[in-house]
Amino acid sequence: MGSDNLILCPCVICNNASYKTTNEVERDLHVNGFSHAYVDWVFHGETIPLIQDNDDEICNTIDDNVSDSNYFALRDELNELLDEMREAHQSIVSVMKKPTVSASC
């Protein structure tokens, strides 16, 4: 729930950009239909799936000709990149959860 017990409306017109009461959201969904682009319910309580790095999976995909030192350097770079991506994703979601438009479509 957003501020003042408002939630983002996932109807086709609002597309999670407008905060409304649950009654208004219900009405909009009946009248306008549900946005099929809304797959993960991150604005309505579903947790955000985080990418889990798996060293074994990475090992299995690296060419046998790569030396150990190159492998570890590459692994470290990939892990740093994954961490940056997770942080960026969390930052984007935090911004998206903040009300930025009026409470009507």
C-alpha positions as CSV (number, residue, x, y, z in Angstrom):
1,M,0.0,0.0,0.0
2,G,1.2,3.5,-0.8
3,S,0.6,6.5,1.2
4,D,-2.9,7.2,2.5
5,N,-3.9,3.5,1.9
6,L,-3.6,4.0,-1.9
7,I,-2.2,1.4,-4.2
8,L,-0.9,1.6,-7.8
9,C,-3.6,0.8,-10.3
10,P,-2.6,-2.0,-12.7
11,C,-5.3,-1.4,-15.2
12,V,-4.5,-0.9,-18.9
13,I,-4.9,2.9,-18.7
14,C,-3.1,3.6,-15.4
15,N,-0.4,0.9,-15.9
16,N,0.9,1.2,-12.3
17,A,1.4,5.0,-12.7
18,S,-1.5,6.2,-10.6
19,Y,-2.3,5.6,-6.9
20,K,-5.9,4.9,-6.1
21,T,-8.1,3.4,-3.4
22,T,-8.8,-0.3,-3.7
23,N,-12.4,0.5,-4.7
24,E,-11.2,2.7,-7.5
25,V,-8.7,0.1,-8.7
26,E,-11.4,-2.6,-8.7
27,R,-13.6,-0.3,-10.8
28,D,-10.8,0.5,-13.2
29,L,-9.9,-3.2,-13.6
30,H,-13.5,-4.0,-14.5
31,V,-13.9,-1.1,-16.9
32,N,-10.5,-0.9,-18.4
33,G,-9.1,-4.4,-18.0
34,F,-5.9,-5.6,-16.5
35,S,-2.5,-4.7,-17.9
36,H,-1.0,-7.9,-19.4
37,A,2.5,-6.3,-19.2
38,Y,2.3,-6.5,-15.4
39,V,4.0,-9.9,-14.7
40,D,5.7,-9.5,-11.4
41,W,3.4,-8.0,-8.7
42,V,6.2,-5.9,-7.2
43,F,3.9,-3.0,-6.5
44,H,1.3,-5.1,-4.7
45,G,3.3,-7.2,-2.3
46,E,5.2,-9.8,-4.3
47,T,8.9,-9.8,-3.6
48,I,11.4,-9.0,-6.2
49,P,13.3,-12.1,-7.5
50,L,17.0,-11.6,-7.1
51,I,19.5,-13.2,-9.4
52,Q,21.6,-15.7,-7.5
53,D,25.1,-16.2,-8.8
54,N,26.2,-19.8,-9.0
55,D,29.9,-20.4,-9.2
56,D,29.5,-24.0,-10.3
57,E,27.3,-22.9,-13.3
58,I,29.9,-20.3,-14.2
59,C,32.7,-22.9,-14.0
60,N,30.8,-25.3,-16.3
61,T,30.5,-22.6,-19.0
62,I,34.1,-21.4,-19.1
63,D,36.4,-22.8,-21.7
64,D,39.0,-25.3,-20.4
65,N,41.8,-23.3,-22.0
66,V,41.3,-20.3,-19.7
67,S,43.9,-20.2,-17.0
68,D,43.0,-20.2,-13.3
69,S,44.1,-16.6,-12.8
70,N,42.0,-15.5,-15.8
71,Y,39.0,-17.4,-14.5
72,F,39.2,-15.9,-11.0
73,A,39.6,-12.4,-12.5
74,L,36.6,-13.0,-14.8
75,R,34.5,-14.4,-11.9
76,D,35.3,-11.4,-9.7
77,E,34.3,-9.0,-12.5
78,L,31.1,-10.9,-13.2
79,N,30.2,-10.9,-9.5
80,E,30.8,-7.2,-9.2
81,L,28.6,-6.6,-12.3
82,L,25.9,-8.7,-10.8
83,D,26.0,-6.8,-7.6
84,E,25.8,-3.5,-9.5
85,M,22.8,-4.8,-11.4
86,R,21.0,-5.9,-8.2
87,E,21.6,-2.5,-6.7
88,A,20.4,-0.7,-9.8
89,H,17.3,-2.9,-9.9
90,Q,16.5,-2.2,-6.3
91,S,17.0,1.5,-6.8
92,I,14.7,1.5,-9.8
93,V,12.0,-0.4,-7.9
94,S,12.3,2.1,-5.0
95,V,11.8,5.0,-7.3
96,M,8.9,3.3,-9.0
97,K,7.1,2.7,-5.7
98,K,7.1,6.5,-4.9
99,P,4.0,8.4,-6.0
100,T,4.9,10.7,-8.9
101,V,1.6,11.4,-10.5
102,S,-1.8,12.4,-9.3
103,A,-4.3,9.8,-7.9
104,S,-6.3,9.8,-11.1
105,C,-5.6,8.4,-14.6
